[in-house]
Amino acid sequence: MEDWKSLRRIFADLHLHIGRTEKGEPVKISASRDLTFREIAREAAERKGIGLLGVIDCHSPAVQEDIADLLETGEMTEVPGGGIRYRNTTLLLGAEIETRDEGFGPAHHLIYLPTFDAMRAFTDWMSRHMRNVRLSSQRIYVSSRRLQEEAKERGGLFIPAHIFTPHKSLFGSCSDRLGDTLDPALIDAVELGLSSDSLMAGLVPDLDELPFVTNSDAHSLAKIGREYNELLLGEPSFAELKLALTGREGRRIAANYGLNPALGKYHRTYCLGCGSLAGEEAAMERCPMCGSPKIVRGVMDRIDELGRAAGRSEPAVAPDRPPYRYQVPLEFIPGVGKRTLEKLLARFGTEMAVLHDAPEDEIAAAAGAAAARTIAEARSGRVRLAAGGGGTYGRISR
């Protein structure tokens, strides 16, 4: 067993999309063209300061062509413990897959595999059960449990994605119980999503024994690291992440860093008819303002509903659950535009260094006192927020 003193803090964002390949072939249609495998690696290593990435469109044969080229030229290398190394950053090979079991709604799941060969073999299997394996987040025509079993047989990790969001998630659109469509024993962790946190998830008894991860679901380079995890690892690799999720050999999730749920774009129930956010009437079937039935149930209100159904009115958070720390990305900070961001990166190196380590007075010297004060308030959870909903992000209020 490795001496615990040799373990180190590594930031991990495990849900990033590929927008286009190097040849311009679309992968995630709604994602930026700049999100290629190479540019994700550069942004994370050189600007964000993130050591472990989960690139969840690596099942696409076109993306695999890019990876093969990068390995052949030596720009990147395979990590013995699993993943693709660029400088001090490791990219894990993942896929986001949609399932829909009979009698239930659609849900997205994240699968990570240890090696490039394992991912290519997985693609071959999926191509027999999927209409277009070249695109991101496609539906596979097997049961959710069959998908779990396939991932596990290949040595992979299985994590339900953004589990509370109203569109294509386990609890947001699929079912009311973890065991309705999945084998709980084959789940390695759950991804909370942008509009929830550990305390909110504590209302759902099905989640009590599962690790939580917080990830960006980035559709642009700027969004990388808007949510992330602080891990204690020997190195950034698949094998080390697997140990951390189970808390073995000193490896662990030290903390989850995420947006205050109020900043998430699906935090509160929202009326598509008039644009109003729900207050006390969150469980209504029609908007109290305009009468429209076009209601998008917010994450907060859905979790309350699940908690009531399970007989839990107060969150249950185990004492060994890693802390959930609210983190406001620099792009949310008023006064931090592109030019100011470049000044901060030039002075402190990476966004993680600014958010976690830079002294307030030194931030003020680069970005101004107002921005520095907001960053300091965000670190301590004192910043004031206006809630988001219906697809619109919340915002910092002054």
C-alpha positions in Angstrom: 0.0 0.0 0.0 1.3 3.4 -0.9 2.2 5.7 1.9 -0.7 8.2 2.5 1.8 11.0 2.7 2.5 10.6 -1.0 -1.1 11.2 -2.0 -2.0 14.6 -3.4 -4.9 16.9 -4.1 -6.2 16.6 -7.6 -9.2 18.4 -9.1 -11.5 16.3 -11.3 -14.3 17.2 -13.7 -15.7 14.0 -15.0 -18.3 15.2 -17.5 -17.1 17.0 -20.6 -18.5 16.9 -24.1 -16.8 16.8 -27.5 -18.4 19.3 -29.9 -16.4 18.5 -33.0 -13.5 16.3 -34.1 -10.3 17.7 -35.6 -11.8 17.1 -39.0 -15.0 19.1 -38.1 -17.3 16.1 -37.7 -20.1 16.9 -35.2 -20.3 14.8 -32.0 -22.4 16.8 -29.5 -24.5 19.0 -31.7 -25.3 21.5 -29.0 -21.6 21.8 -27.9 -19.0 24.3 -29.1 -16.9 23.5 -32.1 -13.8 24.3 -30.0 -14.5 21.3 -27.7 -12.1 18.8 -29.4 -10.2 16.2 -27.4 -7.0 18.1 -27.9 -8.4 21.5 -26.9 -10.1 20.1 -23.8 -6.8 18.7 -22.7 -5.0 22.1 -23.3 -7.7 24.1 -21.5 -7.7 21.9 -18.5 -4.0 21.6 -18.1 -2.9 25.1 -19.0 -5.7 27.4 -17.9 -8.1 25.6 -15.5 -5.6 23.6 -13.4 -7.7 20.4 -13.5 -5.8 17.1 -13.3 -8.4 14.5 -14.1 -11.1 14.8 -16.8 -13.9 12.6 -17.9 -14.5 13.0 -21.6 -17.8 11.3 -22.1 -18.0 11.2 -26.0 -15.0 8.9 -26.5 -17.3 6.1 -27.7 -17.6 7.9 -31.1 -15.4 6.3 -33.8 -14.5 9.8 -35.1 -13.2 10.9 -31.6 -11.3 7.6 -31.4 -9.5 8.6 -34.7 -8.4 11.8 -33.1 -7.2 10.0 -30.0 -5.3 7.4 -32.1 -3.5 10.3 -34.0 -2.5 12.0 -30.7 -1.1 8.8 -29.3 0.8 8.0 -32.5 2.4 11.4 -32.7 3.4 11.2 -29.0 1.5 14.4 -28.1 -0.4 12.2 -25.6 0.3 8.9 -24.0 -1.7 6.1 -22.3 -1.4 5.9 -18.6 -0.6 2.5 -17.1 -3.4 3.0 -14.5 -5.9 4.0 -17.2 -6.5 7.1 -19.2 -4.7 9.4 -21.7 -2.1 11.7 -20.4 -1.4 15.3 -21.6 1.2 17.1 -19.5 0.1 16.7 -15.9 -3.6 16.1 -16.8 -5.2 12.7 -17.5 -8.3 12.3 -19.7 -10.6 9.4 -18.8 -12.4 7.7 -21.7 -16.1 7.8 -21.1 -19.6 7.7 -22.8 -22.9 9.3 -22.0 -25.7 6.9 -23.0 -29.5 7.3 -22.9 -31.7 4.4 -21.8 -35.5 4.0 -21.6 -36.9 0.9 -19.9 -40.4 -0.2 -20.6 -42.9 1.7 -18.5 -40.3 4.4 -17.5 -39.0 7.7 -18.9 -35.5 8.3 -20.4 -32.3 8.7 -18.4 -28.7 9.4 -19.1 -25.8 7.4 -17.6 -22.1 7.9 -17.6 -19.7 5.0 -18.3 -15.9 5.2 -18.0 -13.6 2.5 -19.2 -9.9 1.9 -18.2 -8.2 1.6 -21.6 -8.5 2.8 -25.2 -8.9 -0.8 -26.4 -11.7 -1.3 -23.9 -13.5 1.7 -25.2 -13.2 0.7 -28.9 -14.5 -2.8 -28.0 -17.4 -1.1 -26.2 -18.2 1.0 -29.2 -18.3 -2.2 -31.4 -20.9 -3.7 -29.0 -23.0 -0.5 -28.8 -23.1 -0.1 -32.5 -25.2 -3.2 -32.6 -27.8 -1.6 -30.3 -27.7 2.1 -31.2 -28.8 3.9 -34.3 -25.9 6.4 -34.5 -22.9 5.5 -32.4 -21.0 8.5 -33.8 -23.0 11.1 -31.9 -23.2 12.0 -28.2 -25.8 10.9 -25.7 -27.6 8.5 -28.0 -30.3 6.0 -26.9 -29.2 2.4 -26.7 -31.9 -0.2 -27.2 -31.1 -2.5 -24.3 -32.2 -2.3 -20.7 -30.5 -0.1 -18.1 -29.4 -3.2 -16.2 -28.0 -4.8 -19.3 -26.0 -1.7 -19.9 -24.7 -1.8 -16.3 -23.6 -5.4 -16.7 -21.8 -4.7 -20.0 -19.9 -1.8 -18.4 -18.9 -3.9 -15.4 -17.8 -6.9 -17.5 -15.4 -4.5 -19.2 -14.0 -3.2 -15.9 -15.8 0.1 -16.2 -17.4 2.5 -13.8 -21.2 3.3 -14.0 -22.5 6.7 -12.8 -26.1 7.9 -13.4 -25.9 11.5 -14.8 -27.3 14.7 -13.4 -29.8 12.6 -11.5 -32.4 15.3 -10.7 -32.6 17.5 -13.8 -36.1 17.5 -15.4 -34.9 16.2 -18.7 -33.4 12.7 -19.2 -32.3 11.9 -15.7 -32.9 9.0 -13.3 -35.2 10.9 -10.8 -36.1 13.9 -13.0 -37.8 12.1 -15.9 -37.3 8.3 -15.4 -38.5 6.9 -12.1 -39.1 7.4 -8.4 -36.7 4.7 -7.1 -33.2 3.8 -7.8 -34.1 0.1 -8.1 -36.9 0.6 -10.6 -34.5 0.5 -13.6 -31.0 0.0 -12.1 -29.1 -2.6 -10.0 -28.0 -0.4 -7.1 -25.0 -2.8 -6.5 -23.6 -1.9 -9.9 -23.6 1.9 -9.3 -20.2 3.4 -8.5 -21.5 7.0 -7.7 -24.2 9.4 -8.8 -23.8 12.8 -10.4 -25.8 15.4 -8.6 -26.1 18.0 -11.4 -26.0 21.8 -11.3 -29.2 22.5 -9.4 -28.7 20.3 -6.4 -26.1 19.6 -3.6 -25.4 17.0 -1.0 -27.8 18.4 1.5 -30.7 18.3 -0.9 -29.8 14.8 -2.0 -29.9 13.8 1.6 -33.7 13.8 1.4 -33.6 10.7 -0.9 -32.9 7.5 1.1 -31.9 5.6 -2.0 -28.7 7.7 -2.2 -27.5 7.3 1.4 -24.8 4.7 0.6 -23.6 6.1 -2.7 -20.7 8.5 -3.4 -21.6 11.9 -4.9 -19.7 13.5 -7.8 -20.2 17.0 -9.1 -19.2 17.8 -12.7 -19.6 20.6 -15.2 -21.4 18.8 -18.1 -19.4 21.4 -20.2 -20.7 22.3 -23.6 -17.9 24.9 -24.1 -14.3 25.4 -23.0 -15.3 28.2 -20.6 -17.6 25.8 -18.7 -14.9 23.3 -17.9 -14.6 23.2 -14.1 -17.8 25.1 -13.2 -18.4 22.1 -11.0 -15.7 19.6 -9.9 -14.4 17.3 -7.2 -11.3 17.5 -5.0 -9.8 14.0 -4.9 -7.0 12.6 -2.8 -5.0 10.3 -5.2 -1.6 8.9 -5.9 -1.8 10.1 -9.5 -4.6 11.1 -11.9 -5.7 7.8 -13.4 -8.7 5.5 -13.8 -7.4 3.1 -11.2 -6.9 5.8 -8.7 -10.4 7.3 -9.3 -11.9 3.8 -8.8 -10.1 3.6 -5.4 -11.3 7.1 -4.4 -15.0 6.2 -5.1 -14.7 3.3 -2.7 -12.5 5.1 -0.2 -9.8 2.5 -0.3 -6.0 2.7 0.4 -6.3 6.3 1.6 -7.8 7.5 -1.7 -11.0 9.4 -1.3 -13.3 12.2 -2.4 -12.1 15.1 -0.2 -14.8 17.6 -1.3 -17.4 18.3 -3.9 -17.3 21.8 -5.4 -20.4 23.1 -7.2 -22.6 26.0 -7.9 -24.9 27.0 -5.2 -28.0 25.2 -6.4 -29.8 28.5 -6.8 -27.5 29.2 -9.7 -28.5 26.1 -11.6 -30.9 26.6 -14.5 -33.4 24.0 -13.3 -33.4 24.8 -9.5 -37.1 26.0 -9.2 -40.2 25.0 -11.0 -40.8 27.2 -14.0 -43.8 28.1 -16.2 -43.0 28.0 -19.9 -46.2 30.1 -20.6 -45.3 33.3 -18.7 -41.8 32.7 -17.4 -42.7 32.9 -13.7 -40.8 30.9 -11.0 -42.8 28.9 -8.5 -43.0 29.9 -4.9 -45.1 28.0 -2.4 -47.1 26.5 -5.2 -44.3 24.3 -6.5 -46.4 21.1 -6.6 -49.1 22.7 -8.8 -50.3 21.3 -12.1 -51.0 24.7 -13.6 -49.2 28.0 -13.3 -50.9 30.2 -10.6 -50.0 33.3 -12.6 -51.3 32.4 -16.1 -53.0 29.0 -15.8 -50.6 27.3 -18.3 -50.1 23.5 -17.8 -46.6 23.9 -19.3 -44.7 23.5 -16.1 -41.0 22.4 -15.8 -40.6 20.9 -12.4 -37.6 22.3 -10.6 -34.9 20.1 -9.0 -35.6 21.5 -5.5 -39.3 20.8 -5.8 -38.7 17.3 -7.3 -36.4 16.4 -4.4 -38.9 17.6 -1.9 -41.5 15.4 -3.6 -39.2 12.3 -3.4 -38.4 13.0 0.2 -42.1 13.3 1.2 -42.9 10.0 -0.6 -40.1 8.3 1.3 -41.2 9.7 4.7 -38.1 12.0 5.0 -38.7 15.6 5.8 -35.1 16.4 6.9 -31.9 15.6 5.0 -29.8 12.7 6.3 -26.1 13.4 5.6 -23.6 10.8 6.9 -20.8 12.3 9.0 -18.2 10.8 6.5 -19.9 12.3 3.5 -17.4 14.7 1.9 -18.3 18.4 2.3 -20.1 20.2 -0.5 -18.5 23.6 -1.0 -20.2 26.3 -3.0 -17.9 27.6 -5.7 -18.8 30.4 -8.1 -16.8 30.1 -11.4 -15.0 33.2 -12.5 -17.3 33.6 -15.5 -20.2 34.2 -13.0 -18.3 36.9 -11.1 -19.5 40.5 -12.1 -16.6 42.4 -13.5 -14.5 39.4 -14.6 -14.6 39.6 -18.4 -12.2 38.1 -20.9 -9.5 40.8 -20.3 -9.7 40.5 -16.5 -9.6 36.8 -16.7 -6.4 36.9 -18.7 -4.9 39.2 -16.1 -5.8 36.7 -13.4 -4.4 33.7 -15.2 -1.2 35.6 -16.1 -0.7 36.4 -12.4 -1.9 33.1 -10.7 -1.5 30.5 -13.5 -4.9 28.7 -13.4 -8.5 29.3 -12.5 -8.2 26.7 -9.7 -5.4 28.8 -8.2 -7.5 31.9 -8.3 -10.6 30.2 -6.8 -8.8 28.3 -4.1 -5.4 29.8 -3.2 -4.9 33.4 -4.3 -5.1 36.0 -1.5 -7.9 38.5 -1.8 -5.6 41.5 -1.9 -3.6 40.0 -4.7 -6.8 39.3 -6.7 -7.8 42.9 -6.1 -4.5 44.1 -7.6 -5.3 42.2 -10.8 -9.1 42.3 -11.1 -10.2 45.2 -8.8 -11.6 45.3 -5.3 -15.2 44.5 -6.2 -14.4 41.3 -8.0 -11.9 40.2 -5.3 -14.6 40.7 -2.6 -17.1 38.7 -4.6 -14.6 35.8 -5.0 -13.9 35.9 -1.3 -17.6 35.9 -0.4 -18.1 33.0 -2.8 -15.4 31.0 -1.0 -17.2 31.4 2.3 -20.7 31.0 0.9 -21.7 34.6 1.7 -22.5 35.8 -1.8 -26.2 36.7 -2.5 -27.9 34.9 -5.4 -31.1 35.1 -7.5 -32.4 31.7 -8.3 -32.5 30.1 -11.7 -35.2 28.0 -13.3 -36.7 26.8 -16.6 -33.4 26.7 -18.4 -32.1 30.1 -17.2 -29.1 30.2 -14.9 -29.3 32.0 -11.6 -27.1 35.0 -11.0 -25.1 36.9 -8.4 -27.2 39.7 -7.1 -25.9 43.0 -5.6 
